[in-house]
Amino acid sequence: MKKLFPALVLALTAGPAFAHLPPGEYGSVASGFTHPLTGLDHILAMVAVGLWASLIGGRALWMVPLAFVGAMFAGFGLSLAGVSLPVIEPMILASTVVLGLAVAAAFRPDVRICAALVGFFALFHGAAHGGELGQATALKFGFGFVVATALLHVAGIALGLGAERFSRRFGATGVKAVRGLGVLTAALGLSLAVG
């Protein structure tokens, strides 16, 4: 009972956990850079974009991430202009599941279709960044999160290409590993959605 009472008091007095800084506590390139790195939903989606681009290959290696970053910045601008997108958080969570499933299935559509799909989801990611900005300096914050997003895409591409190189040397293991990362991404996104 002596150990239970302090735990109960802490549980009852604890505030909600925030995946990001509280609104209004932004304003620098560093805060913009760290912003996408503090939410698992953002990390999963952005790395999945890179993984998917690596599976498609060719022009997708630059077109798909560029479509995401461009549309994300557009969503950011819409939010700053006062345009409110509906169901932002559910769409961000949906992006982790859909992009994870696309990687898991090794779905290789035309690059333009892939770019359009990631661009659609990126609008919601950008709107979330803009909605959480508060009174910060938008340009500095925006530059920071664009750089972090691009680096997460590069990490996904590097993982995918590394797995492909590995698979050429040792069989299909690398592609299976990338597809497994897609399954993991979708499962984690689904757990965030229902959790």
DOBA-683914 format. One record per residue: residue number from 1; residue in three letters; x, y, z of N, C-alpha, C, O in turn. Coordinates in nm, 2 decimals. Each point is the difference from the previous one (the first is absolute). Last residue first. Layout:
// DOBA-683914
- NUM Ala X Y Z X Y Z X Y Z X Y Z .
...
***
This chain:
// DOBA-683914
- 195 Gly -0.44 0.34 -3.05 0.05 0.01 0.14 -0.03 0.13 0.06 0.04 0.02 0.12 .
- 194 Val -0.14 -0.16 -0.58 -0.09 -0.06 0.10 0.04 0.02 0.14 -0.08 -0.03 0.09 .
- 193 Ala 0.35 0.20 -0.44 -0.14 0.04 -0.03 -0.10 -0.05 0.10 -0.09 0.07 0.03 .
- 192 Leu 0.55 -0.20 -0.02 -0.01 0.14 0.04 -0.15 0.05 -0.02 -0.05 0.08 0.08 .
- 191 Ser 0.16 -0.51 -0.23 0.00 0.00 0.15 -0.01 0.15 0.05 -0.06 0.02 0.10 .
- 190 Leu 0.10 -0.08 -0.56 -0.13 -0.05 0.04 0.00 0.00 0.15 -0.11 0.03 0.06 .
- 189 Gly 0.52 0.08 -0.25 -0.10 0.10 -0.03 -0.14 -0.04 0.05 -0.07 0.08 0.05 .
- 188 Leu 0.41 -0.40 -0.02 0.02 0.11 0.10 -0.10 0.11 -0.02 -0.05 0.06 0.09 .
- 187 Ala 0.05 -0.41 -0.41 -0.05 -0.05 0.13 0.02 0.11 0.11 -0.09 0.02 0.08 .
- 186 Ala 0.25 0.07 -0.52 -0.14 0.00 0.00 -0.06 -0.05 0.14 -0.10 0.06 0.05 .
- 185 Thr 0.57 -0.06 -0.11 -0.05 0.13 0.00 -0.15 0.01 0.01 -0.06 0.07 0.07 .
- 184 Leu 0.27 -0.49 -0.11 0.02 0.06 0.13 -0.06 0.14 0.01 -0.06 0.04 0.10 .
- 183 Val 0.06 -0.26 -0.51 -0.10 -0.06 0.09 0.01 0.06 0.13 -0.10 0.03 0.07 .
- 182 Gly 0.43 0.10 -0.37 -0.14 0.06 -0.04 -0.11 -0.06 0.09 -0.08 0.07 0.05 .
- 181 Leu 0.52 -0.24 -0.01 -0.01 0.13 0.06 -0.13 0.07 -0.04 -0.06 0.08 0.09 .
- 180 Gly 0.14 -0.49 -0.29 -0.02 -0.02 0.15 -0.01 0.14 0.07 -0.08 0.01 0.09 .
- 179 Arg 0.20 -0.02 -0.54 -0.14 -0.02 0.01 -0.04 -0.02 0.15 -0.11 0.04 0.04 .
- 178 Val 0.56 0.00 -0.13 -0.06 0.13 -0.03 -0.16 -0.02 0.02 -0.06 0.09 0.06 .
- 177 Ala 0.32 -0.47 -0.03 0.03 0.08 0.11 -0.07 0.14 -0.01 -0.06 0.05 0.09 .
- 176 Lys 0.06 -0.36 -0.45 -0.09 -0.04 0.10 0.01 0.08 0.13 -0.10 0.03 0.07 .
- 175 Val 0.39 0.05 -0.42 -0.13 0.05 -0.04 -0.10 -0.04 0.11 -0.09 0.07 0.04 .
- 174 Gly 0.53 -0.23 0.02 -0.01 0.14 0.01 -0.14 0.06 -0.03 -0.05 0.08 0.08 .
- 173 Thr 0.16 -0.55 -0.14 -0.02 0.04 0.14 -0.02 0.15 0.02 -0.08 0.04 0.08 .
- 172 Ala 0.15 -0.35 -0.49 -0.11 0.09 0.02 -0.02 0.05 0.14 -0.10 0.07 0.03 .
- 171 Gly 0.59 -0.22 -0.21 -0.13 -0.05 -0.03 -0.11 0.10 0.03 0.03 0.12 0.00 .
- 170 Phe 0.46 -0.04 0.05 -0.04 -0.12 0.08 -0.14 -0.06 -0.03 -0.04 -0.08 0.08 .
- 169 Arg 0.24 0.47 -0.31 0.12 -0.08 0.04 -0.04 -0.13 0.06 0.07 -0.10 -0.02 .
- 168 Arg -0.39 0.42 -0.10 0.06 -0.04 -0.12 0.12 -0.09 0.03 0.04 -0.09 -0.08 .
- 167 Ser -0.27 0.29 0.43 -0.08 -0.11 -0.06 0.06 -0.05 -0.13 0.00 -0.12 -0.03 .
- 166 Phe 0.19 0.49 0.27 0.02 -0.12 0.07 -0.07 -0.12 -0.06 0.05 -0.11 -0.01 .
- 165 Arg -0.13 0.53 -0.17 0.14 -0.04 -0.03 0.03 -0.13 0.07 0.06 -0.09 -0.05 .
- 164 Glu -0.47 0.29 0.15 0.00 -0.06 -0.14 0.14 -0.04 -0.04 0.02 -0.11 -0.06 .
- 163 Ala -0.07 0.32 0.48 -0.07 -0.14 0.00 0.00 -0.06 -0.14 0.02 -0.12 -0.02 .
- 162 Gly 0.14 0.56 0.06 0.09 -0.09 0.07 -0.06 -0.14 0.00 0.08 -0.10 -0.02 .
- 161 Leu -0.35 0.44 -0.14 0.10 -0.03 -0.10 0.11 -0.10 0.06 0.05 -0.09 -0.07 .
- 160 Gly -0.40 0.24 0.36 -0.05 -0.08 -0.11 0.10 -0.04 -0.10 0.01 -0.11 -0.04 .
- 159 Leu 0.11 0.40 0.40 -0.04 -0.14 0.05 -0.05 -0.08 -0.12 0.04 -0.12 -0.01 .
- 158 Ala 0.05 0.56 -0.09 0.13 -0.07 0.03 -0.03 -0.14 0.05 0.06 -0.10 -0.04 .
- 157 Ile -0.43 0.39 -0.03 0.06 -0.04 -0.13 0.13 -0.08 0.03 0.02 -0.11 -0.07 .
- 156 Gly -0.23 0.29 0.44 -0.08 -0.10 -0.05 0.06 -0.05 -0.13 0.00 -0.13 -0.03 .
- 155 Ala 0.21 0.50 0.22 0.02 -0.12 0.08 -0.08 -0.12 -0.05 0.05 -0.11 -0.01 .
- 154 Val -0.12 0.53 -0.19 0.13 -0.06 -0.04 0.03 -0.12 0.08 0.06 -0.10 -0.05 .
- 153 His -0.44 0.33 0.17 -0.02 -0.06 -0.13 0.13 -0.07 -0.04 0.00 -0.11 -0.05 .
- 152 Leu 0.02 0.37 0.43 -0.07 -0.13 0.03 -0.03 -0.07 -0.13 0.01 -0.12 0.00 .
- 151 Leu 0.19 0.54 -0.04 0.09 -0.09 0.06 -0.06 -0.14 0.03 0.06 -0.10 -0.01 .
- 150 Ala -0.33 0.46 -0.13 0.08 -0.05 -0.11 0.10 -0.10 0.05 0.02 -0.10 -0.07 .
- 149 Thr -0.28 0.31 0.39 -0.08 -0.08 -0.08 0.08 -0.06 -0.11 -0.01 -0.12 -0.03 .
- 148 Ala 0.21 0.45 0.29 -0.01 -0.13 0.08 -0.08 -0.10 -0.08 0.03 -0.12 -0.01 .
- 147 Val 0.01 0.55 -0.18 0.13 -0.07 0.01 -0.01 -0.13 0.07 0.05 -0.10 -0.05 .
- 146 Val -0.43 0.38 0.05 0.02 -0.05 -0.13 0.14 -0.08 -0.01 0.00 -0.11 -0.06 .
- 145 Phe -0.12 0.33 0.46 -0.07 -0.13 -0.02 0.01 -0.05 -0.14 -0.01 -0.12 -0.02 .
- 144 Gly 0.23 0.53 0.13 0.05 -0.11 0.08 -0.07 -0.13 -0.02 0.06 -0.10 -0.01 .
- 143 Phe -0.20 0.50 -0.21 0.12 -0.05 -0.05 0.05 -0.12 0.08 0.05 -0.10 -0.06 .
- 142 Gly -0.43 0.32 0.22 -0.02 -0.07 -0.12 0.12 -0.06 -0.06 0.00 -0.11 -0.05 .
- 141 Phe 0.04 0.40 0.42 -0.05 -0.13 0.04 -0.03 -0.08 -0.12 0.03 -0.12 0.00 .
- 140 Lys 0.12 0.55 -0.09 0.10 -0.08 0.07 -0.05 -0.13 0.04 0.07 -0.10 -0.03 .
- 139 Leu -0.38 0.39 -0.16 0.10 -0.03 -0.10 0.11 -0.09 0.06 0.04 -0.10 -0.05 .
- 138 Ala -0.40 0.28 0.33 -0.04 -0.10 -0.09 0.11 -0.05 -0.09 0.02 -0.12 -0.02 .
- 137 Thr -0.02 0.33 0.52 0.04 0.04 -0.13 -0.01 -0.11 -0.10 0.07 -0.10 0.00 .
- 136 Ala -0.40 0.10 0.43 0.14 -0.01 -0.04 0.03 0.06 -0.14 -0.09 0.04 -0.07 .
- 135 Gln -0.32 -0.10 0.37 0.04 0.13 -0.04 0.15 0.00 -0.05 0.06 0.10 0.00 .
- 134 Gly -0.36 -0.55 -0.02 -0.02 0.11 0.09 0.05 0.13 -0.06 -0.02 0.03 -0.11 .
- 133 Leu 0.03 -0.52 -0.05 0.11 0.10 0.00 -0.02 0.11 0.10 0.10 0.04 0.06 .
- 132 Glu -0.37 -0.44 -0.20 0.07 -0.01 0.13 0.10 0.11 0.01 0.07 0.01 0.11 .
- 131 Gly -0.32 -0.07 -0.51 -0.10 0.02 0.11 0.06 0.00 0.13 -0.05 0.05 0.10 .
- 130 Gly 0.31 -0.14 -0.49 -0.04 0.14 0.01 -0.10 0.03 0.11 0.01 0.10 0.06 .
- 129 His 0.14 -0.55 -0.13 0.11 0.08 0.04 -0.04 0.15 0.01 0.04 0.07 0.10 .
- 128 Ala -0.36 -0.37 -0.27 0.02 -0.02 0.15 0.12 0.08 0.05 -0.01 0.06 0.10 .
- 127 Ala -0.09 -0.05 -0.56 -0.10 0.07 0.07 0.02 -0.02 0.15 -0.02 0.10 0.08 .
- 126 Gly 0.30 -0.35 -0.36 0.03 0.15 0.00 -0.10 0.08 0.07 0.04 0.09 0.08 .
- 125 His -0.13 -0.55 -0.14 0.12 0.02 0.09 0.04 0.14 0.01 0.03 0.05 0.11 .
- 124 Phe -0.38 -0.15 -0.41 -0.04 -0.01 0.14 0.11 0.01 0.10 -0.01 0.06 0.11 .
- 123 Leu 0.10 -0.06 -0.57 -0.08 0.12 0.03 -0.04 0.00 0.15 0.01 0.10 0.06 .
- 122 Ala 0.20 -0.49 -0.25 0.09 0.11 0.04 -0.07 0.13 0.04 0.04 0.07 0.09 .
- 121 Phe -0.27 -0.45 -0.29 0.03 -0.01 0.14 0.09 0.11 0.06 -0.02 0.04 0.11 .
- 120 Phe -0.06 -0.04 -0.58 -0.13 0.02 0.07 0.02 -0.01 0.16 -0.04 0.08 0.07 .
- 119 Gly 0.41 -0.17 -0.35 -0.03 0.14 0.01 -0.13 0.03 0.07 -0.01 0.09 0.08 .
- 118 Val 0.14 -0.54 -0.18 0.08 0.06 0.11 -0.03 0.15 0.02 0.01 0.05 0.11 .
- 117 Leu -0.23 -0.25 -0.47 -0.04 -0.06 0.13 0.08 0.05 0.11 -0.06 0.04 0.11 .
- 116 Ala 0.19 0.08 -0.54 -0.13 0.07 0.03 -0.05 -0.06 0.14 -0.06 0.08 0.08 .
- 115 Ala 0.45 -0.27 -0.27 0.02 0.14 0.05 -0.13 0.07 0.04 0.00 0.08 0.10 .
- 114 Cys -0.03 -0.51 -0.29 0.07 -0.01 0.13 0.02 0.14 0.06 -0.03 0.03 0.12 .
- 113 Ile -0.13 -0.06 -0.55 -0.11 -0.04 0.09 0.06 -0.01 0.14 -0.06 0.05 0.10 .
- 112 Arg 0.36 0.05 -0.45 -0.10 0.11 0.02 -0.11 -0.04 0.10 -0.04 0.09 0.08 .
- 111 Val 0.36 -0.42 -0.22 0.06 0.10 0.09 -0.10 0.11 0.03 0.00 0.05 0.11 .
- 110 Asp -0.19 -0.53 -0.24 0.06 0.11 -0.07 0.05 0.10 0.10 -0.06 0.03 0.10 .
- 109 Pro 0.01 -0.47 0.15 -0.09 0.07 -0.10 0.09 0.10 -0.08 0.12 0.01 0.02 .
- 108 Arg -0.04 -0.43 0.32 0.08 0.09 -0.09 -0.08 0.06 -0.11 0.00 -0.04 -0.11 .
- 107 Phe 0.00 -0.25 0.62 -0.09 0.06 -0.10 0.09 0.10 -0.08 0.05 0.10 0.06 .
- 106 Ala 0.04 -0.42 0.32 0.09 0.03 -0.11 -0.08 0.05 -0.12 0.03 -0.03 -0.11 .
- 105 Ala -0.20 -0.08 0.56 -0.05 -0.07 -0.12 0.10 0.01 -0.12 -0.02 -0.05 -0.10 .
- 104 Ala 0.11 0.27 0.51 -0.01 -0.14 0.04 -0.05 -0.08 -0.13 0.05 -0.12 -0.01 .
- 103 Val -0.03 0.59 -0.02 0.14 -0.06 0.01 -0.01 -0.15 0.02 0.07 -0.08 -0.06 .
- 102 Ala -0.47 0.31 0.07 0.05 0.01 -0.13 0.14 -0.06 -0.01 0.04 -0.06 -0.09 .
- 101 Leu -0.25 0.10 0.51 -0.05 -0.11 -0.08 0.05 0.00 -0.14 0.02 -0.10 -0.06 .
- 100 Gly 0.10 0.46 0.35 0.06 -0.13 0.04 -0.05 -0.12 -0.08 0.08 -0.09 -0.03 .
- 99 Leu -0.27 0.51 -0.05 0.13 -0.01 -0.05 0.08 -0.12 0.04 0.07 -0.06 -0.07 .
- 98 Val -0.51 0.12 0.25 0.00 -0.01 -0.15 0.14 -0.01 -0.06 0.02 -0.09 -0.08 .
- 97 Val -0.06 0.17 0.55 -0.05 -0.13 -0.03 0.00 -0.02 -0.16 0.05 -0.10 -0.04 .
- 96 Thr 0.08 0.52 0.22 0.10 -0.11 0.04 -0.05 -0.14 -0.04 0.08 -0.08 -0.04 .
- 95 Ser -0.36 0.45 -0.05 0.11 0.00 -0.09 0.11 -0.10 0.05 0.06 -0.07 -0.09 .
- 94 Ala -0.45 0.15 0.35 -0.03 -0.08 -0.12 0.12 -0.01 -0.09 0.02 -0.10 -0.07 .
- 93 Leu 0.02 0.38 0.44 0.00 -0.14 0.04 -0.03 -0.09 -0.12 0.06 -0.11 -0.01 .
- 92 Ile -0.11 0.56 -0.06 0.14 -0.03 0.03 0.02 -0.14 0.04 0.09 -0.07 -0.05 .
- 91 Met -0.52 0.23 0.00 0.06 -0.02 -0.13 0.15 -0.03 0.01 0.06 -0.07 -0.08 .
- 90 Pro -0.32 0.16 0.47 -0.04 -0.13 -0.06 0.07 -0.02 -0.13 0.04 -0.11 -0.04 .
- 89 Glu 0.03 0.54 0.24 0.07 -0.11 0.07 -0.04 -0.14 -0.05 0.09 -0.09 -0.02 .
- 88 Ile -0.31 0.47 -0.18 0.15 0.00 -0.02 0.06 -0.12 0.07 0.07 -0.07 -0.07 .
- 87 Val -0.56 0.24 -0.05 0.05 -0.13 0.05 0.16 -0.02 -0.02 0.04 -0.09 -0.06 .
- 86 Pro -0.23 0.51 -0.21 -0.07 -0.09 0.10 0.08 -0.12 0.03 0.09 -0.04 -0.07 .
- 85 Leu 0.10 0.54 -0.05 -0.03 -0.13 -0.06 -0.08 -0.09 0.10 0.04 0.01 0.12 .
- 84 Ser 0.02 0.55 -0.17 0.00 -0.12 0.08 -0.04 -0.12 -0.08 -0.11 -0.01 -0.06 .
- 83 Val 0.33 0.53 -0.01 -0.08 -0.10 -0.06 0.01 -0.13 0.08 0.11 -0.05 0.02 .
- 82 Gly 0.13 0.47 0.06 -0.13 -0.02 0.07 -0.09 -0.10 -0.07 -0.11 -0.01 0.04 .
- 81 Ala 0.58 0.14 -0.14 -0.09 0.09 -0.06 -0.14 -0.01 0.06 -0.09 0.07 -0.03 .
- 80 Leu 0.44 -0.36 0.16 0.04 0.13 0.05 -0.10 0.11 -0.06 -0.02 0.10 0.06 .
- 79 Ser -0.04 -0.55 -0.20 -0.03 0.01 0.15 0.03 0.14 0.05 -0.07 0.06 0.07 .
- 78 Leu 0.19 -0.17 -0.52 -0.15 0.01 0.02 -0.04 0.02 0.14 -0.08 0.08 0.04 .
- 77 Gly 0.54 -0.16 -0.13 -0.04 0.14 -0.04 -0.15 0.02 0.01 -0.05 0.10 0.04 .
- 76 Phe 0.22 -0.53 0.04 0.05 0.09 0.11 -0.05 0.14 -0.04 -0.05 0.07 0.09 .
- 75 Gly -0.02 -0.39 -0.41 -0.09 -0.02 0.12 0.03 0.09 0.11 -0.09 0.05 0.07 .
- 74 Ala 0.38 -0.06 -0.43 -0.12 0.07 -0.04 -0.11 -0.02 0.11 -0.07 0.10 0.03 .
- 73 Phe 0.48 -0.32 0.03 0.02 0.15 0.01 -0.12 0.07 -0.04 -0.04 0.11 0.06 .
- 72 Met 0.03 -0.57 -0.13 0.01 0.03 0.15 0.01 0.15 0.02 -0.06 0.06 0.09 .
- 71 Ala 0.09 -0.22 -0.53 -0.14 0.01 0.05 0.00 0.02 0.15 -0.10 0.07 0.05 .
- 70 Gly 0.53 -0.11 -0.24 -0.07 0.11 -0.06 -0.15 0.02 0.05 -0.04 0.10 0.03 .
- 69 Val 0.31 -0.48 0.10 0.05 0.13 0.07 -0.08 0.12 -0.06 -0.04 0.09 0.08 .
- 68 Phe -0.06 -0.52 -0.27 -0.04 0.01 0.14 0.04 0.13 0.06 -0.08 0.07 0.06 .
- 67 Ala 0.22 -0.15 -0.50 -0.15 0.02 0.01 -0.05 0.01 0.14 -0.08 0.08 0.03 .
- 66 Leu 0.53 -0.20 -0.10 -0.02 0.14 -0.03 -0.15 0.04 0.00 -0.04 0.11 0.04 .
- 65 Pro 0.17 -0.57 0.03 0.03 0.09 0.11 -0.02 0.15 -0.03 -0.05 0.07 0.09 .
- 64 Val -0.02 -0.36 -0.45 -0.10 -0.03 0.10 0.04 0.08 0.13 -0.09 0.07 0.06 .
- 63 Met 0.37 -0.03 -0.45 -0.14 0.05 -0.02 -0.09 -0.02 0.12 -0.07 0.09 0.04 .
- 62 Trp 0.52 -0.27 -0.07 0.00 0.14 0.03 -0.14 0.06 -0.01 -0.03 0.09 0.07 .
- 61 Leu 0.10 -0.55 -0.13 0.10 0.03 0.10 0.00 0.15 0.04 0.03 0.03 0.11 .
- 60 Ala -0.28 -0.23 -0.48 -0.07 0.01 0.13 0.09 0.03 0.11 -0.04 0.06 0.10 .
- 59 Arg 0.19 -0.14 -0.56 -0.04 0.14 0.04 -0.07 0.01 0.13 0.00 0.11 0.06 .
- 58 Gly 0.23 -0.56 -0.09 0.00 0.10 -0.10 -0.03 0.14 0.04 0.05 0.05 0.10 .
- 57 Gly -0.24 -0.45 0.21 0.13 0.03 -0.07 -0.02 0.11 -0.10 -0.10 0.06 -0.02 .
- 56 Ile -0.19 -0.33 0.35 -0.04 0.03 -0.13 0.13 0.03 -0.09 0.01 -0.04 -0.11 .
- 55 Leu 0.05 -0.05 0.57 -0.06 -0.12 -0.06 -0.04 0.03 -0.15 0.02 -0.09 -0.08 .
- 54 Ser 0.13 0.45 0.35 0.11 -0.09 -0.03 -0.05 -0.13 -0.07 0.07 -0.06 -0.08 .
- 53 Ala -0.38 0.37 0.24 0.07 0.06 -0.12 0.12 -0.09 -0.04 0.02 -0.02 -0.12 .
- 52 Trp -0.26 -0.09 0.51 -0.08 -0.02 -0.12 0.07 0.05 -0.12 0.00 -0.07 -0.10 .
- 51 Leu 0.20 0.15 0.51 0.00 -0.14 -0.03 -0.07 -0.03 -0.12 0.04 -0.08 -0.09 .
- 50 Gly -0.06 0.52 0.25 0.14 -0.03 -0.06 0.01 -0.15 -0.03 0.05 -0.04 -0.11 .
- 49 Val -0.44 0.18 0.32 0.00 0.07 -0.13 0.14 -0.04 -0.07 0.00 -0.03 -0.11 .
- 48 Ala -0.06 -0.10 0.56 -0.08 -0.09 -0.10 0.00 0.06 -0.14 0.01 -0.07 -0.10 .
- 47 Val 0.17 0.32 0.46 0.09 -0.10 -0.04 -0.06 -0.10 -0.10 0.06 -0.05 -0.09 .
- 46 Met -0.33 0.39 0.26 0.10 0.06 -0.08 0.11 -0.11 -0.04 0.05 0.01 -0.11 .
- 45 Ala -0.42 -0.13 0.40 -0.05 0.04 -0.13 0.12 0.05 -0.09 0.01 -0.04 -0.12 .
- 44 Leu 0.08 -0.07 0.57 -0.04 -0.12 -0.07 -0.04 0.04 -0.14 0.05 -0.07 -0.10 .
- 43 Ile 0.05 0.42 0.39 0.12 -0.08 -0.03 -0.04 -0.12 -0.09 0.07 -0.02 -0.10 .
- 42 His -0.42 0.28 0.28 0.08 0.07 -0.10 0.12 -0.08 -0.05 0.02 -0.01 -0.12 .
- 41 Asp -0.27 -0.16 0.48 -0.08 0.00 -0.12 0.07 0.07 -0.11 0.00 -0.05 -0.12 .
- 40 Leu 0.19 0.05 0.55 0.02 -0.12 -0.07 -0.08 -0.01 -0.13 0.04 -0.06 -0.09 .
- 39 Gly 0.16 0.51 0.33 -0.13 -0.08 -0.01 0.02 -0.12 -0.08 0.04 0.00 -0.12 .
- 38 Thr 0.30 0.32 0.20 -0.05 -0.02 0.13 -0.14 -0.08 0.00 -0.05 -0.03 0.10 .
- 37 Leu 0.33 0.20 -0.48 0.07 -0.11 0.07 -0.05 -0.03 0.13 0.04 -0.10 0.07 .
- 36 Pro -0.19 0.47 -0.35 -0.04 -0.13 -0.06 0.06 -0.12 0.07 -0.04 -0.11 -0.01 .
- 35 His 0.17 0.55 0.18 -0.15 -0.03 0.01 -0.04 -0.13 -0.07 -0.06 -0.08 0.07 .
- 34 Thr 0.51 0.29 -0.05 -0.03 -0.10 0.09 -0.15 -0.04 0.00 -0.03 -0.11 0.05 .
- 33 Phe 0.19 0.46 -0.33 0.07 -0.12 -0.03 -0.04 -0.11 0.09 -0.02 -0.12 -0.04 .
- 32 Gly -0.14 0.55 0.13 -0.06 -0.05 -0.12 0.06 -0.14 -0.04 -0.07 -0.09 -0.04 .
- 31 Ser 0.26 0.33 0.39 -0.13 -0.05 0.04 -0.07 -0.06 -0.12 -0.07 -0.10 0.02 .
- 30 Ala 0.48 0.30 -0.11 0.02 -0.12 0.08 -0.13 -0.05 0.05 -0.02 -0.13 0.00 .
- 29 Val 0.03 0.54 -0.24 0.03 -0.11 -0.09 0.01 -0.13 0.08 -0.05 -0.11 -0.04 .
- 28 Ser -0.25 0.47 0.28 0.14 -0.01 -0.05 0.01 -0.11 -0.10 -0.09 -0.09 -0.01 .
- 27 Gly -0.31 0.21 0.26 0.05 0.12 -0.06 0.14 0.00 -0.05 0.05 0.10 -0.05 .
- 26 Tyr -0.46 -0.33 0.43 0.09 -0.02 -0.12 0.06 0.13 -0.04 0.00 0.10 0.07 .
- 25 Glu -0.35 -0.21 0.27 0.14 -0.01 0.05 0.09 -0.04 -0.11 0.10 -0.08 0.01 .
- 24 Gly -0.58 0.14 -0.05 0.06 0.12 0.04 0.14 -0.01 0.05 0.07 0.11 0.02 .
- 23 Pro -0.38 -0.54 0.01 -0.01 0.11 -0.09 0.05 0.13 0.05 -0.02 0.03 0.12 .
- 22 Pro 0.23 -0.48 0.08 -0.13 0.07 0.01 -0.01 0.12 -0.11 0.11 0.06 -0.02 .
- 21 Leu 0.20 -0.49 -0.09 0.00 0.12 0.09 -0.14 0.06 0.01 -0.08 -0.01 -0.10 .
- 20 His 0.07 -0.49 -0.03 0.07 0.11 -0.05 0.00 0.11 0.10 -0.06 -0.01 0.11 .
- 19 Ala -0.15 -0.40 -0.02 0.10 -0.05 -0.10 0.09 0.11 -0.05 0.11 -0.02 -0.05 .
- 18 Phe -0.38 -0.02 0.54 0.00 0.07 -0.13 0.11 -0.06 -0.09 0.12 -0.01 0.05 .
- 17 Ala -0.45 -0.14 0.40 0.13 0.00 -0.06 -0.01 0.07 -0.14 -0.10 -0.02 -0.07 .
- 16 Pro -0.21 0.12 0.52 0.01 -0.08 -0.12 0.15 0.01 -0.06 0.07 0.10 0.02 .
- 15 Gly -0.11 -0.05 0.51 -0.07 0.07 -0.11 0.02 -0.09 -0.13 0.07 -0.10 0.00 .
- 14 Ala -0.08 -0.04 0.55 0.08 0.01 -0.13 -0.09 0.07 -0.10 -0.12 -0.03 -0.02 .
- 13 Thr -0.03 -0.10 0.47 0.05 0.13 -0.02 0.08 0.02 -0.13 0.04 0.12 -0.03 .
- 12 Leu -0.22 -0.54 0.18 -0.11 0.09 0.00 0.04 0.14 -0.03 -0.08 0.08 -0.05 .
- 11 Ala 0.41 -0.43 0.08 -0.09 -0.03 -0.11 -0.12 0.11 -0.01 -0.04 0.04 -0.11 .
- 10 Leu 0.34 -0.03 0.48 0.07 0.04 -0.12 -0.10 -0.02 -0.12 0.00 0.09 -0.09 .
- 9 Val -0.15 -0.24 0.50 0.00 0.14 0.00 0.07 0.05 -0.13 -0.05 0.10 -0.06 .
- 8 Leu 0.04 -0.56 0.13 -0.13 0.05 -0.03 0.00 0.15 0.00 -0.07 0.06 -0.09 .
- 7 Ala 0.46 -0.27 0.22 -0.02 -0.03 -0.15 -0.14 0.06 -0.04 -0.01 0.05 -0.11 .
- 6 Pro 0.14 -0.03 0.57 0.07 0.09 -0.08 -0.03 -0.02 -0.15 0.00 0.10 -0.08 .
- 5 Phe -0.21 -0.41 0.37 -0.05 0.13 0.02 0.08 0.10 -0.09 -0.06 0.08 -0.07 .
- 4 Leu 0.19 -0.54 0.10 -0.11 0.02 -0.09 -0.05 0.15 0.01 -0.04 0.05 -0.10 .
- 3 Lys 0.38 -0.24 0.38 0.05 0.03 -0.13 -0.11 0.03 -0.10 0.02 0.08 -0.09 .
- 2 Lys -0.13 -0.19 0.54 0.09 0.12 0.00 0.05 0.03 -0.13 0.02 0.12 -0.04 .
- 1 Met -0.28 -0.51 0.10 -0.08 0.12 0.00 0.09 0.13 0.00 -0.04 0.10 -0.06 .
***
